[in-house]
Amino acid sequence: MVENVYSLPETIVLQCHYNICVVGMTATSEIVLSEYNTSTSKPFYYVFYFNPERNTIQSVKIQGF
């Protein structure tokens, strides 16, 4: 079994006020992360796409739940 360890850029840690967890992987090998927020009063949350090869991250703000 092969295991890899990745360090997330500080921007994701500073942007997210809640815990984050890995929720999947895209077909292009990006790691999908989501905020873990038990508060129902927050009107939006973020999903993050981390590309470990380029060490880049994209955030998507989801509204309207």
PDB file as gemmi writes it, atoms N, CA and C in Angstrom:
CRYST1    1.000    1.000    1.000  90.00  90.00  90.00 P 1                      
ATOM      1  N   MET A   1       0.839  -1.170   0.000  1.00  0.00           N  
ATOM      2  CA  MET A   1       0.000   0.000   0.000  1.00  0.00           C  
ATOM      3  C   MET A   1       0.893   1.244   0.000  1.00  0.00           C  
ATOM      4  N   VAL A   2       0.566   2.196  -0.852  1.00  0.00           N  
ATOM      5  CA  VAL A   2       1.316   3.440  -0.950  1.00  0.00           C  
ATOM      6  C   VAL A   2       0.566   4.527  -0.193  1.00  0.00           C  
ATOM      7  N   GLU A   3       1.278   5.254   0.667  1.00  0.00           N  
ATOM      8  CA  GLU A   3       0.689   6.361   1.398  1.00  0.00           C  
ATOM      9  C   GLU A   3       1.437   7.636   1.057  1.00  0.00           C  
ATOM     10  N   ASN A   4       0.701   8.713   0.898  1.00  0.00           N  
ATOM     11  CA  ASN A   4       1.305  10.010   0.636  1.00  0.00           C  
ATOM     12  C   ASN A   4       0.869  10.979   1.717  1.00  0.00           C  
ATOM     13  N   VAL A   5       1.758  11.874   2.070  1.00  0.00           N  
ATOM     14  CA  VAL A   5       1.452  12.914   3.041  1.00  0.00           C  
ATOM     15  C   VAL A   5       1.577  14.252   2.330  1.00  0.00           C  
ATOM     16  N   TYR A   6       0.536  15.086   2.427  1.00  0.00           N  
ATOM     17  CA  TYR A   6       0.528  16.398   1.787  1.00  0.00           C  
ATOM     18  C   TYR A   6       0.311  17.468   2.851  1.00  0.00           C  
ATOM     19  N   SER A   7       0.959  18.583   2.664  1.00  0.00           N  
ATOM     20  CA  SER A   7       0.734  19.739   3.528  1.00  0.00           C  
ATOM     21  C   SER A   7      -0.113  20.737   2.768  1.00  0.00           C  
ATOM     22  N   LEU A   8      -1.201  21.152   3.373  1.00  0.00           N  
ATOM     23  CA  LEU A   8      -2.074  22.124   2.730  1.00  0.00           C  
ATOM     24  C   LEU A   8      -1.459  23.509   2.822  1.00  0.00           C  
ATOM     25  N   PRO A   9      -1.669  24.328   1.802  1.00  0.00           N  
ATOM     26  CA  PRO A   9      -1.199  25.716   1.867  1.00  0.00           C  
ATOM     27  C   PRO A   9      -1.867  26.440   3.033  1.00  0.00           C  
ATOM     28  N   GLU A  10      -1.166  27.393   3.619  1.00  0.00           N  
ATOM     29  CA  GLU A  10      -1.705  28.130   4.765  1.00  0.00           C  
ATOM     30  C   GLU A  10      -2.998  28.863   4.437  1.00  0.00           C  
ATOM     31  N   THR A  11      -3.198  29.198   3.181  1.00  0.00           N  
ATOM     32  CA  THR A  11      -4.400  29.945   2.808  1.00  0.00           C  
ATOM     33  C   THR A  11      -5.670  29.190   3.159  1.00  0.00           C  
ATOM     34  N   ILE A  12      -5.665  27.883   3.021  1.00  0.00           N  
ATOM     35  CA  ILE A  12      -6.874  27.109   3.358  1.00  0.00           C  
ATOM     36  C   ILE A  12      -7.079  27.091   4.861  1.00  0.00           C  
ATOM     37  N   VAL A  13      -6.016  26.997   5.594  1.00  0.00           N  
ATOM     38  CA  VAL A  13      -6.133  26.945   7.045  1.00  0.00           C  
ATOM     39  C   VAL A  13      -6.634  28.284   7.578  1.00  0.00           C  
ATOM     40  N   LEU A  14      -6.150  29.385   7.027  1.00  0.00           N  
ATOM     41  CA  LEU A  14      -6.563  30.710   7.487  1.00  0.00           C  
ATOM     42  C   LEU A  14      -7.979  31.056   7.046  1.00  0.00           C  
ATOM     43  N   GLN A  15      -8.400  30.564   5.887  1.00  0.00           N  
ATOM     44  CA  GLN A  15      -9.723  30.894   5.342  1.00  0.00           C  
ATOM     45  C   GLN A  15     -10.836  30.142   6.059  1.00  0.00           C  
ATOM     46  N   CYS A  16     -10.536  28.972   6.522  1.00  0.00           N  
ATOM     47  CA  CYS A  16     -11.562  28.101   7.089  1.00  0.00           C  
ATOM     48  C   CYS A  16     -11.598  28.244   8.604  1.00  0.00           C  
ATOM     49  N   HIS A  17     -12.755  28.622   9.133  1.00  0.00           N  
ATOM     50  CA  HIS A  17     -12.907  28.800  10.572  1.00  0.00           C  
ATOM     51  C   HIS A  17     -13.407  27.536  11.258  1.00  0.00           C  
ATOM     52  N   TYR A  18     -13.580  26.482  10.521  1.00  0.00           N  
ATOM     53  CA  TYR A  18     -14.071  25.236  11.073  1.00  0.00           C  
ATOM     54  C   TYR A  18     -13.105  24.120  10.700  1.00  0.00           C  
ATOM     55  N   ASN A  19     -13.373  22.952  11.209  1.00  0.00           N  
ATOM     56  CA  ASN A  19     -12.567  21.793  10.827  1.00  0.00           C  
ATOM     57  C   ASN A  19     -12.843  21.437   9.379  1.00  0.00           C  
ATOM     58  N   ILE A  20     -11.859  20.881   8.728  1.00  0.00           N  
ATOM     59  CA  ILE A  20     -12.067  20.416   7.356  1.00  0.00           C  
ATOM     60  C   ILE A  20     -11.791  18.924   7.307  1.00  0.00           C  
ATOM     61  N   CYS A  21     -12.427  18.259   6.337  1.00  0.00           N  
ATOM     62  CA  CYS A  21     -12.220  16.835   6.177  1.00  0.00           C  
ATOM     63  C   CYS A  21     -12.164  16.503   4.690  1.00  0.00           C  
ATOM     64  N   VAL A  22     -11.496  15.423   4.392  1.00  0.00           N  
ATOM     65  CA  VAL A  22     -11.409  14.940   3.013  1.00  0.00           C  
ATOM     66  C   VAL A  22     -12.717  14.240   2.685  1.00  0.00           C  
ATOM     67  N   VAL A  23     -13.330  14.635   1.557  1.00  0.00           N  
ATOM     68  CA  VAL A  23     -14.600  14.031   1.176  1.00  0.00           C  
ATOM     69  C   VAL A  23     -14.520  13.274  -0.141  1.00  0.00           C  
ATOM     70  N   GLY A  24     -13.362  13.341  -0.815  1.00  0.00           N  
ATOM     71  CA  GLY A  24     -13.244  12.600  -2.060  1.00  0.00           C  
ATOM     72  C   GLY A  24     -12.077  13.058  -2.907  1.00  0.00           C  
ATOM     73  N   MET A  25     -12.108  12.617  -4.146  1.00  0.00           N  
ATOM     74  CA  MET A  25     -11.057  12.937  -5.103  1.00  0.00           C  
ATOM     75  C   MET A  25     -11.694  13.059  -6.478  1.00  0.00           C  
ATOM     76  N   THR A  26     -11.188  14.001  -7.270  1.00  0.00           N  
ATOM     77  CA  THR A  26     -11.736  14.191  -8.612  1.00  0.00           C  
ATOM     78  C   THR A  26     -11.027  13.252  -9.593  1.00  0.00           C  
ATOM     79  N   ALA A  27     -11.545  13.188 -10.800  1.00  0.00           N  
ATOM     80  CA  ALA A  27     -10.935  12.371 -11.845  1.00  0.00           C  
ATOM     81  C   ALA A  27      -9.552  12.896 -12.244  1.00  0.00           C  
ATOM     82  N   THR A  28      -9.286  14.176 -11.949  1.00  0.00           N  
ATOM     83  CA  THR A  28      -7.981  14.775 -12.275  1.00  0.00           C  
ATOM     84  C   THR A  28      -7.043  14.762 -11.071  1.00  0.00           C  
ATOM     85  N   SER A  29      -7.341  13.917 -10.087  1.00  0.00           N  
ATOM     86  CA  SER A  29      -6.512  13.687  -8.894  1.00  0.00           C  
ATOM     87  C   SER A  29      -6.439  14.856  -7.928  1.00  0.00           C  
ATOM     88  N   GLU A  30      -7.437  15.745  -7.973  1.00  0.00           N  
ATOM     89  CA  GLU A  30      -7.510  16.784  -6.961  1.00  0.00           C  
ATOM     90  C   GLU A  30      -8.210  16.198  -5.733  1.00  0.00           C  
ATOM     91  N   ILE A  31      -7.740  16.590  -4.566  1.00  0.00           N  
ATOM     92  CA  ILE A  31      -8.339  16.133  -3.318  1.00  0.00           C  
ATOM     93  C   ILE A  31      -9.445  17.124  -2.941  1.00  0.00           C  
ATOM     94  N   VAL A  32     -10.632  16.590  -2.669  1.00  0.00           N  
ATOM     95  CA  VAL A  32     -11.784  17.432  -2.345  1.00  0.00           C  
ATOM     96  C   VAL A  32     -11.941  17.460  -0.827  1.00  0.00           C  
ATOM     97  N   LEU A  33     -11.969  18.684  -0.289  1.00  0.00           N  
ATOM     98  CA  LEU A  33     -12.125  18.878   1.145  1.00  0.00           C  
ATOM     99  C   LEU A  33     -13.361  19.721   1.402  1.00  0.00           C  
ATOM    100  N   SER A  34     -13.965  19.528   2.555  1.00  0.00           N  
ATOM    101  CA  SER A  34     -15.152  20.299   2.908  1.00  0.00           C  
ATOM    102  C   SER A  34     -15.058  20.718   4.358  1.00  0.00           C  
ATOM    103  N   GLU A  35     -15.703  21.831   4.675  1.00  0.00           N  
ATOM    104  CA  GLU A  35     -15.788  22.253   6.063  1.00  0.00           C  
ATOM    105  C   GLU A  35     -16.676  21.281   6.821  1.00  0.00           C  
ATOM    106  N   TYR A  36     -16.289  20.997   8.030  1.00  0.00           N  
ATOM    107  CA  TYR A  36     -17.135  20.220   8.922  1.00  0.00           C  
ATOM    108  C   TYR A  36     -17.713  21.202   9.924  1.00  0.00           C  
ATOM    109  N   ASN A  37     -18.961  21.571   9.717  1.00  0.00           N  
ATOM    110  CA  ASN A  37     -19.599  22.602  10.512  1.00  0.00           C  
ATOM    111  C   ASN A  37     -20.929  22.070  11.014  1.00  0.00           C  
ATOM    112  N   THR A  38     -21.060  21.966  12.299  1.00  0.00           N  
ATOM    113  CA  THR A  38     -22.313  21.466  12.859  1.00  0.00           C  
ATOM    114  C   THR A  38     -23.321  22.579  13.113  1.00  0.00           C  
ATOM    115  N   SER A  39     -22.914  23.822  12.912  1.00  0.00           N  
ATOM    116  CA  SER A  39     -23.814  24.951  13.123  1.00  0.00           C  
ATOM    117  C   SER A  39     -24.774  25.072  11.950  1.00  0.00           C  
ATOM    118  N   THR A  40     -26.045  25.144  12.221  1.00  0.00           N  
ATOM    119  CA  THR A  40     -27.026  25.304  11.145  1.00  0.00           C  
ATOM    120  C   THR A  40     -27.306  26.770  10.849  1.00  0.00           C  
ATOM    121  N   SER A  41     -26.697  27.677  11.624  1.00  0.00           N  
ATOM    122  CA  SER A  41     -26.963  29.099  11.419  1.00  0.00           C  
ATOM    123  C   SER A  41     -26.076  29.708  10.335  1.00  0.00           C  
ATOM    124  N   LYS A  42     -25.073  28.992   9.879  1.00  0.00           N  
ATOM    125  CA  LYS A  42     -24.178  29.524   8.860  1.00  0.00           C  
ATOM    126  C   LYS A  42     -24.851  29.411   7.487  1.00  0.00           C  
ATOM    127  N   PRO A  43     -24.979  30.522   6.744  1.00  0.00           N  
ATOM    128  CA  PRO A  43     -25.733  30.502   5.486  1.00  0.00           C  
ATOM    129  C   PRO A  43     -24.959  29.934   4.285  1.00  0.00           C  
ATOM    130  N   PHE A  44     -23.696  29.588   4.468  1.00  0.00           N  
ATOM    131  CA  PHE A  44     -22.910  29.052   3.358  1.00  0.00           C  
ATOM    132  C   PHE A  44     -21.772  28.203   3.919  1.00  0.00           C  
ATOM    133  N   TYR A  45     -21.160  27.436   3.046  1.00  0.00           N  
ATOM    134  CA  TYR A  45     -19.920  26.759   3.419  1.00  0.00           C  
ATOM    135  C   TYR A  45     -19.056  26.611   2.189  1.00  0.00           C  
ATOM    136  N   TYR A  46     -17.816  26.217   2.400  1.00  0.00           N  
ATOM    137  CA  TYR A  46     -16.840  26.106   1.325  1.00  0.00           C  
ATOM    138  C   TYR A  46     -16.487  24.651   1.039  1.00  0.00           C  
ATOM    139  N   VAL A  47     -16.222  24.390  -0.225  1.00  0.00           N  
ATOM    140  CA  VAL A  47     -15.617  23.137  -0.667  1.00  0.00           C  
ATOM    141  C   VAL A  47     -14.288  23.529  -1.303  1.00  0.00           C  
ATOM    142  N   PHE A  48     -13.247  22.774  -1.007  1.00  0.00           N  
ATOM    143  CA  PHE A  48     -11.904  23.075  -1.499  1.00  0.00           C  
ATOM    144  C   PHE A  48     -11.405  21.963  -2.408  1.00  0.00           C  
ATOM    145  N   TYR A  49     -10.707  22.348  -3.466  1.00  0.00           N  
ATOM    146  CA  TYR A  49     -10.088  21.405  -4.401  1.00  0.00           C  
ATOM    147  C   TYR A  49      -8.593  21.627  -4.340  1.00  0.00           C  
ATOM    148  N   PHE A  50      -7.869  20.661  -3.789  1.00  0.00           N  
ATOM    149  CA  PHE A  50      -6.424  20.764  -3.606  1.00  0.00           C  
ATOM    150  C   PHE A  50      -5.702  19.916  -4.655  1.00  0.00           C  
ATOM    151  N   ASN A  51      -4.819  20.557  -5.422  1.00  0.00           N  
ATOM    152  CA  ASN A  51      -4.016  19.854  -6.418  1.00  0.00           C  
ATOM    153  C   ASN A  51      -2.621  19.651  -5.824  1.00  0.00           C  
ATOM    154  N   PRO A  52      -2.303  18.432  -5.396  1.00  0.00           N  
ATOM    155  CA  PRO A  52      -1.013  18.198  -4.741  1.00  0.00           C  
ATOM    156  C   PRO A  52       0.185  18.308  -5.689  1.00  0.00           C  
ATOM    157  N   GLU A  53      -0.006  18.081  -6.972  1.00  0.00           N  
ATOM    158  CA  GLU A  53       1.110  18.186  -7.920  1.00  0.00           C  
ATOM    159  C   GLU A  53       1.561  19.633  -8.083  1.00  0.00           C  
ATOM    160  N   ARG A  54       0.600  20.554  -8.118  1.00  0.00           N  
ATOM    161  CA  ARG A  54       0.917  21.979  -8.293  1.00  0.00           C  
ATOM    162  C   ARG A  54       0.903  22.753  -6.980  1.00  0.00           C  
ATOM    163  N   ASN A  55       0.479  22.082  -5.905  1.00  0.00           N  
ATOM    164  CA  ASN A  55       0.339  22.690  -4.588  1.00  0.00           C  
ATOM    165  C   ASN A  55      -0.556  23.935  -4.651  1.00  0.00           C  
ATOM    166  N   THR A  56      -1.691  23.778  -5.348  1.00  0.00           N  
ATOM    167  CA  THR A  56      -2.655  24.861  -5.472  1.00  0.00           C  
ATOM    168  C   THR A  56      -3.986  24.424  -4.884  1.00  0.00           C  
ATOM    169  N   ILE A  57      -4.780  25.409  -4.540  1.00  0.00           N  
ATOM    170  CA  ILE A  57      -6.087  25.103  -3.988  1.00  0.00           C  
ATOM    171  C   ILE A  57      -7.118  26.098  -4.527  1.00  0.00           C  
ATOM    172  N   GLN A  58      -8.297  25.581  -4.833  1.00  0.00           N  
ATOM    173  CA  GLN A  58      -9.419  26.405  -5.264  1.00  0.00           C  
ATOM    174  C   GLN A  58     -10.516  26.248  -4.236  1.00  0.00           C  
ATOM    175  N   SER A  59     -11.212  27.326  -3.936  1.00  0.00           N  
ATOM    176  CA  SER A  59     -12.338  27.216  -3.009  1.00  0.00           C  
ATOM    177  C   SER A  59     -13.624  27.594  -3.760  1.00  0.00           C  
ATOM    178  N   VAL A  60     -14.669  26.901  -3.392  1.00  0.00           N  
ATOM    179  CA  VAL A  60     -15.996  27.148  -3.971  1.00  0.00           C  
ATOM    180  C   VAL A  60     -16.937  27.430  -2.808  1.00  0.00           C  
ATOM    181  N   LYS A  61     -17.560  28.588  -2.849  1.00  0.00           N  
ATOM    182  CA  LYS A  61     -18.503  28.969  -1.799  1.00  0.00           C  
ATOM    183  C   LYS A  61     -19.898  28.511  -2.218  1.00  0.00           C  
ATOM    184  N   ILE A  62     -20.515  27.709  -1.372  1.00  0.00           N  
ATOM    185  CA  ILE A  62     -21.852  27.180  -1.670  1.00  0.00           C  
ATOM    186  C   ILE A  62     -22.847  27.918  -0.780  1.00  0.00           C  
ATOM    187  N   GLN A  63     -23.878  28.480  -1.415  1.00  0.00           N  
ATOM    188  CA  GLN A  63     -24.885  29.231  -0.680  1.00  0.00           C  
ATOM    189  C   GLN A  63     -26.252  28.617  -0.919  1.00  0.00           C  
ATOM    190  N   GLY A  64     -27.174  28.896  -0.020  1.00  0.00           N  
ATOM    191  CA  GLY A  64     -28.560  28.579  -0.269  1.00  0.00           C  
ATOM    192  C   GLY A  64     -29.056  27.263   0.220  1.00  0.00           C  
ATOM    193  N   PHE A  65     -28.476  26.696   1.267  1.00  0.00           N  
ATOM    194  CA  PHE A  65     -29.007  25.458   1.809  1.00  0.00           C  
ATOM    195  C   PHE A  65     -30.166  25.740   2.707  1.00  0.00           C  
TER     196      PHE A  65                                                      
END                                                                             
